[in-house]
Amino acid sequence: MAYETIKYEVAEQILTITLNRPDKLNAFNATMQQELIDAFDKADKDDDVRAIIVTGEGRGFCAGADLSSGANTFDRDARRGPVK
């Protein structure tokens, strides 16, 4: 999986995951959620990863939820369609 909102770097058995939306103070969105899940799953399968550091690009670690979608931010049906 190619990542849009995070960086995944392994050096000396340490994985550094960097939240990479500095223009939005690394605000958490659905894409970042999926990428973080994938990154942690990938690290879990890699015996060379012994530790994980999560950090943020720019001046803030994470501003919290990205509220740019307004009222639809927490409306799952609006974001992904109704649950069947």
ROMARFI-236351 format. One record per residue: x negated, y negated, z negated of N, C-alpha, C in turn; residue in three letters; chain; residue number from 1. Coordinates in nm, 4 decimals. Layout:
BEGIN
n_x->X&n_y->Y&n_z->Z&ca_x->X&ca_y->Y&ca_z->Z&c_x->X&c_y->Y&c_z->Z&aa->ALA&ch->A&i->NUM
...
END
This chain:
BEGIN
n_x->-0.0846&n_y->0.1181&n_z->0.0000&ca_x->0.0000&ca_y->0.0000&ca_z->0.0000&c_x->-0.0893&c_y->-0.1247&c_z->0.0000&aa->MET&ch->A&i->1
n_x->-0.0629&n_y->-0.2154&n_z->0.0910&ca_x->-0.1320&ca_y->-0.3447&ca_z->0.0924&c_x->-0.0590&c_y->-0.4382&c_z->-0.0034&aa->ALA&ch->A&i->2
n_x->-0.1352&n_y->-0.5080&n_z->-0.0862&ca_x->-0.0761&ca_y->-0.5935&ca_z->-0.1880&c_x->-0.0694&c_y->-0.7393&c_z->-0.1414&aa->TYR&ch->A&i->3
n_x->0.0436&n_y->-0.8037&n_z->-0.1684&ca_x->0.0645&ca_y->-0.9444&ca_z->-0.1351&c_x->0.0485&c_y->-1.0351&c_z->-0.2565&aa->GLU&ch->A&i->4
n_x->0.0861&n_y->-0.9845&n_z->-0.3737&ca_x->0.0926&ca_y->-1.0706&ca_z->-0.4924&c_x->-0.0084&c_y->-1.0341&c_z->-0.6016&aa->THR&ch->A&i->5
n_x->-0.0865&n_y->-0.9297&n_z->-0.5791&ca_x->-0.1896&ca_y->-0.8917&ca_z->-0.6758&c_x->-0.3186&c_y->-0.8576&c_z->-0.6016&aa->ILE&ch->A&i->6
n_x->-0.4284&n_y->-0.8606&n_z->-0.6755&ca_x->-0.5565&ca_y->-0.8101&ca_z->-0.6266&c_x->-0.5906&c_y->-0.6865&c_z->-0.7087&aa->LYS&ch->A&i->7
n_x->-0.6482&n_y->-0.5865&n_z->-0.6441&ca_x->-0.6845&ca_y->-0.4598&ca_z->-0.7074&c_x->-0.8332&c_y->-0.4379&c_z->-0.6819&aa->TYR&ch->A&i->8
n_x->-0.9141&n_y->-0.4467&n_z->-0.7881&ca_x->-1.0588&ca_y->-0.4342&ca_z->-0.7737&c_x->-1.1149&c_y->-0.3421&c_z->-0.8810&aa->GLU&ch->A&i->9
n_x->-1.1927&n_y->-0.2417&n_z->-0.8373&ca_x->-1.2563&ca_y->-0.1491&ca_z->-0.9303&c_x->-1.4071&c_y->-0.1701&c_z->-0.9242&aa->VAL&ch->A&i->10
n_x->-1.4677&n_y->-0.1896&n_z->-1.0392&ca_x->-1.6132&ca_y->-0.2023&ca_z->-1.0507&c_x->-1.6557&c_y->-0.1394&c_z->-1.1826&aa->ALA&ch->A&i->11
n_x->-1.7534&n_y->-0.0523&n_z->-1.1768&ca_x->-1.8082&ca_y->0.0131&ca_z->-1.2958&c_x->-1.6986&c_y->0.0779&c_z->-1.3810&aa->GLU&ch->A&i->12
n_x->-1.6085&n_y->0.1480&n_z->-1.3162&ca_x->-1.4988&ca_y->0.2226&ca_z->-1.3793&c_x->-1.3953&c_y->0.1336&c_z->-1.4477&aa->GLN&ch->A&i->13
n_x->-1.3974&n_y->0.0051&n_z->-1.4188&ca_x->-1.2987&ca_y->-0.0879&ca_z->-1.4740&c_x->-1.2163&c_y->-0.1449&c_z->-1.3595&aa->ILE&ch->A&i->14
n_x->-1.0862&n_y->-0.1251&n_z->-1.3686&ca_x->-0.9942&ca_y->-0.1824&ca_z->-1.2711&c_x->-0.9515&c_y->-0.3198&c_z->-1.3205&aa->LEU&ch->A&i->15
n_x->-0.9634&n_y->-0.4183&n_z->-1.2341&ca_x->-0.9113&ca_y->-0.5514&ca_z->-1.2648&c_x->-0.7953&c_y->-0.5775&c_z->-1.1705&aa->THR&ch->A&i->16
n_x->-0.6779&n_y->-0.5947&n_z->-1.2280&ca_x->-0.5589&ca_y->-0.6329&ca_z->-1.1520&c_x->-0.5389&c_y->-0.7814&c_z->-1.1767&aa->ILE&ch->A&i->17
n_x->-0.5408&n_y->-0.8586&n_z->-1.0686&ca_x->-0.5242&ca_y->-1.0037&ca_z->-1.0800&c_x->-0.3908&c_y->-1.0439&c_z->-1.0195&aa->THR&ch->A&i->18
n_x->-0.3055&n_y->-1.1044&n_z->-1.1003&ca_x->-0.1808&ca_y->-1.1606&ca_z->-1.0482&c_x->-0.2216&c_y->-1.2758&c_z->-0.9566&aa->LEU&ch->A&i->19
n_x->-0.1768&n_y->-1.2726&n_z->-0.8313&ca_x->-0.2325&ca_y->-1.3632&ca_z->-0.7317&c_x->-0.1257&c_y->-1.4477&c_z->-0.6624&aa->ASN&ch->A&i->20
n_x->-0.0579&n_y->-1.5292&n_z->-0.7413&ca_x->0.0355&ca_y->-1.6302&ca_z->-0.6896&c_x->0.0067&c_y->-1.7622&c_z->-0.7609&aa->ARG&ch->A&i->21
n_x->-0.1168&n_y->-1.8124&n_z->-0.7505&ca_x->-0.1546&ca_y->-1.9298&ca_z->-0.8297&c_x->-0.0703&c_y->-2.0530&c_z->-0.7994&aa->PRO&ch->A&i->22
n_x->-0.0182&n_y->-2.0633&n_z->-0.6778&ca_x->0.0657&ca_y->-2.1784&ca_z->-0.6430&c_x->0.1966&c_y->-2.1779&c_z->-0.7210&aa->ASP&ch->A&i->23
n_x->0.2381&n_y->-2.0616&n_z->-0.7709&ca_x->0.3593&ca_y->-2.0468&ca_z->-0.8526&c_x->0.3253&c_y->-2.0100&c_z->-0.9968&aa->LYS&ch->A&i->24
n_x->0.2017&n_y->-2.0368&n_z->-1.0372&ca_x->0.1509&ca_y->-1.9988&ca_z->-1.1707&c_x->0.1722&c_y->-1.8501&c_z->-1.1974&aa->LEU&ch->A&i->25
n_x->0.1584&n_y->-1.7695&n_z->-1.0910&ca_x->0.1691&ca_y->-1.6239&ca_z->-1.0985&c_x->0.3040&c_y->-1.5767&c_z->-1.1518&aa->ASN&ch->A&i->26
n_x->0.4085&n_y->-1.6511&n_z->-1.1196&ca_x->0.5432&ca_y->-1.6135&ca_z->-1.1644&c_x->0.5784&c_y->-1.4751&c_z->-1.1118&aa->ALA&ch->A&i->27
n_x->0.6375&n_y->-1.3962&n_z->-1.1981&ca_x->0.6701&ca_y->-1.2555&ca_z->-1.1722&c_x->0.7945&c_y->-1.2451&c_z->-1.0840&aa->PHE&ch->A&i->28
n_x->0.7831&n_y->-1.1707&n_z->-0.9735&ca_x->0.8982&ca_y->-1.1484&ca_z->-0.8860&c_x->0.9100&c_y->-0.9994&c_z->-0.8527&aa->ASN&ch->A&i->29
n_x->1.0086&n_y->-0.9639&n_z->-0.7737&ca_x->1.0343&ca_y->-0.8225&ca_z->-0.7425&c_x->0.9183&c_y->-0.7598&c_z->-0.6663&aa->ALA&ch->A&i->30
n_x->0.8560&n_y->-0.8350&n_z->-0.5773&ca_x->0.7406&ca_y->-0.7818&ca_z->-0.5030&c_x->0.6264&c_y->-0.7500&c_z->-0.5984&aa->THR&ch->A&i->31
n_x->0.5994&n_y->-0.8416&n_z->-0.6908&ca_x->0.4935&ca_y->-0.8180&ca_z->-0.7882&c_x->0.5251&c_y->-0.6964&c_z->-0.8752&aa->MET&ch->A&i->32
n_x->0.6503&n_y->-0.6809&n_z->-0.9116&ca_x->0.6909&ca_y->-0.5647&ca_z->-0.9912&c_x->0.6560&c_y->-0.4353&c_z->-0.9184&aa->GLN&ch->A&i->33
n_x->0.6944&n_y->-0.4246&n_z->-0.7926&ca_x->0.6671&ca_y->-0.3032&ca_z->-0.7165&c_x->0.5172&c_y->-0.2807&c_z->-0.6984&aa->GLN&ch->A&i->34
n_x->0.4437&n_y->-0.3887&n_z->-0.6739&ca_x->0.2999&ca_y->-0.3759&ca_z->-0.6557&c_x->0.2300&c_y->-0.3350&c_z->-0.7848&aa->GLU&ch->A&i->35
n_x->0.2724&n_y->-0.3885&n_z->-0.8973&ca_x->0.2128&ca_y->-0.3485&ca_z->-1.0253&c_x->0.2411&c_y->-0.2019&c_z->-1.0558&aa->LEU&ch->A&i->36
n_x->0.3619&n_y->-0.1581&n_z->-1.0308&ca_x->0.3953&ca_y->-0.0166&ca_z->-1.0517&c_x->0.3053&c_y->0.0702&c_z->-0.9653&aa->ILE&ch->A&i->37
n_x->0.2903&n_y->0.0334&n_z->-0.8381&ca_x->0.2045&ca_y->0.1092&ca_z->-0.7477&c_x->0.0593&c_y->0.1077&c_z->-0.7943&aa->ASP&ch->A&i->38
n_x->0.0112&n_y->-0.0083&n_z->-0.8371&ca_x->-0.1276&ca_y->-0.0206&ca_z->-0.8821&c_x->-0.1546&c_y->0.0648&c_z->-1.0060&aa->ALA&ch->A&i->39
n_x->-0.0628&n_y->0.0637&n_z->-1.1022&ca_x->-0.0815&ca_y->0.1462&ca_z->-1.2222&c_x->-0.0715&c_y->0.2949&c_z->-1.1885&aa->PHE&ch->A&i->40
n_x->0.0177&n_y->0.3322&n_z->-1.0983&ca_x->0.0261&ca_y->0.4722&ca_z->-1.0544&c_x->-0.1021&c_y->0.5148&c_z->-0.9843&aa->ASP&ch->A&i->41
n_x->-0.1541&n_y->0.4273&n_z->-0.8980&ca_x->-0.2797&ca_y->0.4553&ca_z->-0.8268&c_x->-0.3946&c_y->0.4719&c_z->-0.9258&aa->LYS&ch->A&i->42
n_x->-0.4023&n_y->0.3847&n_z->-1.0241&ca_x->-0.5080&ca_y->0.3928&ca_z->-1.1255&c_x->-0.4958&c_y->0.5194&c_z->-1.2086&aa->ALA&ch->A&i->43
n_x->-0.3728&n_y->0.5590&n_z->-1.2378&ca_x->-0.3498&ca_y->0.6800&ca_z->-1.3166&c_x->-0.4030&c_y->0.8035&c_z->-1.2458&aa->ASP&ch->A&i->44
n_x->-0.4000&n_y->0.8039&n_z->-1.1142&ca_x->-0.4464&ca_y->0.9187&ca_z->-1.0351&c_x->-0.5965&c_y->0.9150&c_z->-1.0082&aa->LYS&ch->A&i->45
n_x->-0.6622&n_y->0.8035&n_z->-1.0392&ca_x->-0.8043&ca_y->0.7860&ca_z->-1.0112&c_x->-0.8862&c_y->0.8115&c_z->-1.1370&aa->ASP&ch->A&i->46
n_x->-0.9572&n_y->0.9234&n_z->-1.1405&ca_x->-1.0371&ca_y->0.9589&ca_z->-1.2578&c_x->-1.1546&c_y->0.8643&c_z->-1.2810&aa->ASP&ch->A&i->47
n_x->-1.1901&n_y->0.7850&n_z->-1.1802&ca_x->-1.2993&ca_y->0.6892&ca_z->-1.1964&c_x->-1.2560&c_y->0.5623&c_z->-1.2693&aa->ASP&ch->A&i->48
n_x->-1.1270&n_y->0.5409&n_z->-1.2835&ca_x->-1.0782&ca_y->0.4235&ca_z->-1.3568&c_x->-1.0657&c_y->0.4611&c_z->-1.5040&aa->VAL&ch->A&i->49
n_x->-1.1447&n_y->0.3928&n_z->-1.5881&ca_x->-1.1465&ca_y->0.4212&ca_z->-1.7320&c_x->-1.0781&c_y->0.3133&c_z->-1.8144&aa->ARG&ch->A&i->50
n_x->-1.0654&n_y->0.1937&n_z->-1.7575&ca_x->-1.0017&ca_y->0.0821&ca_z->-1.8284&c_x->-0.9369&c_y->-0.0093&c_z->-1.7253&aa->ALA&ch->A&i->51
n_x->-0.8335&n_y->-0.0813&n_z->-1.7702&ca_x->-0.7632&ca_y->-0.1740&ca_z->-1.6823&c_x->-0.7548&c_y->-0.3104&c_z->-1.7506&aa->ILE&ch->A&i->52
n_x->-0.7913&n_y->-0.4129&n_z->-1.6748&ca_x->-0.7767&ca_y->-0.5514&ca_z->-1.7194&c_x->-0.6723&c_y->-0.6154&c_z->-1.6287&aa->ILE&ch->A&i->53
n_x->-0.5748&n_y->-0.6828&n_z->-1.6880&ca_x->-0.4762&ca_y->-0.7584&ca_z->-1.6104&c_x->-0.5005&c_y->-0.9059&c_z->-1.6404&aa->VAL&ch->A&i->54
n_x->-0.5192&n_y->-0.9839&n_z->-1.5345&ca_x->-0.5492&ca_y->-1.1261&ca_z->-1.5484&c_x->-0.4726&c_y->-1.2041&c_z->-1.4423&aa->THR&ch->A&i->55
n_x->-0.4810&n_y->-1.3343&n_z->-1.4479&ca_x->-0.4111&ca_y->-1.4178&ca_z->-1.3514&c_x->-0.5061&c_y->-1.5085&c_z->-1.2756&aa->GLY&ch->A&i->56
n_x->-0.4796&n_y->-1.5280&n_z->-1.1475&ca_x->-0.5570&ca_y->-1.6207&ca_z->-1.0645&c_x->-0.5158&c_y->-1.7639&c_z->-1.0973&aa->GLU&ch->A&i->57
n_x->-0.6112&n_y->-1.8544&n_z->-1.0977&ca_x->-0.5791&ca_y->-1.9950&ca_z->-1.1196&c_x->-0.5717&c_y->-2.0319&c_z->-1.2666&aa->GLY&ch->A&i->58
n_x->-0.4915&n_y->-2.1344&n_z->-1.2951&ca_x->-0.4915&ca_y->-2.1918&ca_z->-1.4302&c_x->-0.3947&c_y->-2.1267&c_z->-1.5276&aa->ARG&ch->A&i->59
n_x->-0.3144&n_y->-2.0312&n_z->-1.4836&ca_x->-0.2214&ca_y->-1.9663&ca_z->-1.5747&c_x->-0.2151&c_y->-1.8167&c_z->-1.5535&aa->GLY&ch->A&i->60
n_x->-0.1987&n_y->-1.7425&n_z->-1.6627&ca_x->-0.1863&ca_y->-1.5974&ca_z->-1.6502&c_x->-0.0582&c_y->-1.5616&c_z->-1.5774&aa->PHE&ch->A&i->61
n_x->0.0576&n_y->-1.6016&n_z->-1.6326&ca_x->0.1871&ca_y->-1.5713&ca_z->-1.5716&c_x->0.2913&c_y->-1.6642&c_z->-1.6337&aa->CYS&ch->A&i->62
n_x->0.3632&n_y->-1.7336&n_z->-1.5481&ca_x->0.4640&ca_y->-1.8285&ca_z->-1.5956&c_x->0.5928&c_y->-1.7607&c_z->-1.6409&aa->ALA&ch->A&i->63
n_x->0.6027&n_y->-1.6310&n_z->-1.6193&ca_x->0.7256&ca_y->-1.5595&ca_z->-1.6503&c_x->0.7982&c_y->-1.5251&c_z->-1.5215&aa->GLY&ch->A&i->64
n_x->0.9285&n_y->-1.5092&n_z->-1.5290&ca_x->1.0076&ca_y->-1.4728&ca_z->-1.4106&c_x->1.0116&c_y->-1.5874&c_z->-1.3106&aa->ALA&ch->A&i->65
n_x->1.0035&n_y->-1.5523&n_z->-1.1828&ca_x->1.0163&ca_y->-1.6511&ca_z->-1.0757&c_x->1.1641&c_y->-1.6836&c_z->-1.0599&aa->ASP&ch->A&i->66
n_x->1.2034&n_y->-1.8034&n_z->-1.0975&ca_x->1.3442&ca_y->-1.8439&ca_z->-1.0958&c_x->1.3828&c_y->-1.9198&c_z->-0.9695&aa->LEU&ch->A&i->67
n_x->1.2985&n_y->-1.9130&n_z->-0.8668&ca_x->1.3247&ca_y->-1.9885&ca_z->-0.7445&c_x->1.4484&c_y->-1.9402&c_z->-0.6693&aa->SER&ch->A&i->68
n_x->1.4977&n_y->-1.8205&n_z->-0.7004&ca_x->1.6202&ca_y->-1.7693&ca_z->-0.6377&c_x->1.7455&c_y->-1.8229&c_z->-0.7049&aa->SER&ch->A&i->69
n_x->1.7275&n_y->-1.9053&n_z->-0.8055&ca_x->1.8419&ca_y->-1.9630&ca_z->-0.8753&c_x->1.9234&c_y->-1.8577&c_z->-0.9478&aa->GLY&ch->A&i->70
n_x->2.0543&n_y->-1.8655&n_z->-0.9333&ca_x->2.1454&ca_y->-1.7752&ca_z->-1.0039&c_x->2.1270&c_y->-1.6295&c_z->-0.9627&aa->ALA&ch->A&i->71
n_x->2.0703&n_y->-1.6053&n_z->-0.8456&ca_x->2.0522&ca_y->-1.4675&ca_z->-0.7982&c_x->1.9282&c_y->-1.3995&c_z->-0.8551&aa->ASN&ch->A&i->72
n_x->1.8479&n_y->-1.4704&n_z->-0.9319&ca_x->1.7243&ca_y->-1.4149&ca_z->-0.9855&c_x->1.7476&c_y->-1.2835&c_z->-1.0600&aa->THR&ch->A&i->73
n_x->1.8520&n_y->-1.2769&n_z->-1.1395&ca_x->1.8774&ca_y->-1.1574&ca_z->-1.2193&c_x->1.9964&c_y->-1.0764&c_z->-1.1674&aa->PHE&ch->A&i->74
n_x->2.0420&n_y->-1.1051&n_z->-1.0465&ca_x->2.1545&ca_y->-1.0336&ca_z->-0.9859&c_x->2.1003&c_y->-0.9276&c_z->-0.8914&aa->ASP&ch->A&i->75
n_x->2.0933&n_y->-0.8046&n_z->-0.9400&ca_x->2.0357&ca_y->-0.6955&ca_z->-0.8618&c_x->2.1081&c_y->-0.6765&c_z->-0.7296&aa->ARG&ch->A&i->76
n_x->2.2382&n_y->-0.6844&n_z->-0.7291&ca_x->2.3142&ca_y->-0.6644&ca_z->-0.6050&c_x->2.2776&c_y->-0.7702&c_z->-0.5001&aa->ASP&ch->A&i->77
n_x->2.2557&n_y->-0.8928&n_z->-0.5425&ca_x->2.2201&ca_y->-0.9994&ca_z->-0.4490&c_x->2.0794&c_y->-0.9780&c_z->-0.3921&aa->ALA&ch->A&i->78
n_x->1.9906&n_y->-0.9204&n_z->-0.4721&ca_x->1.8520&ca_y->-0.9001&ca_z->-0.4280&c_x->1.8355&c_y->-0.7754&c_z->-0.3427&aa->ARG&ch->A&i->79
n_x->1.9036&n_y->-0.6660&n_z->-0.3774&ca_x->1.8790&ca_y->-0.5379&ca_z->-0.3120&c_x->2.0014&c_y->-0.4726&c_z->-0.2528&aa->ARG&ch->A&i->80
n_x->2.1158&n_y->-0.5268&n_z->-0.2780&ca_x->2.2386&ca_y->-0.4624&ca_z->-0.2350&c_x->2.2981&c_y->-0.3827&c_z->-0.3495&aa->GLY&ch->A&i->81
n_x->2.4274&n_y->-0.3514&n_z->-0.3404&ca_x->2.4951&ca_y->-0.2801&ca_z->-0.4498&c_x->2.4367&c_y->-0.1409&c_z->-0.4742&aa->PRO&ch->A&i->82
n_x->2.4424&n_y->-0.0973&n_z->-0.5987&ca_x->2.4012&ca_y->0.0378&ca_z->-0.6348&c_x->2.5086&c_y->0.1354&c_z->-0.5925&aa->VAL&ch->A&i->83
n_x->2.4662&n_y->0.2404&n_z->-0.5283&ca_x->2.5638&ca_y->0.3424&ca_z->-0.4832&c_x->2.5734&c_y->0.4544&c_z->-0.5845&aa->LYS&ch->A&i->84
END
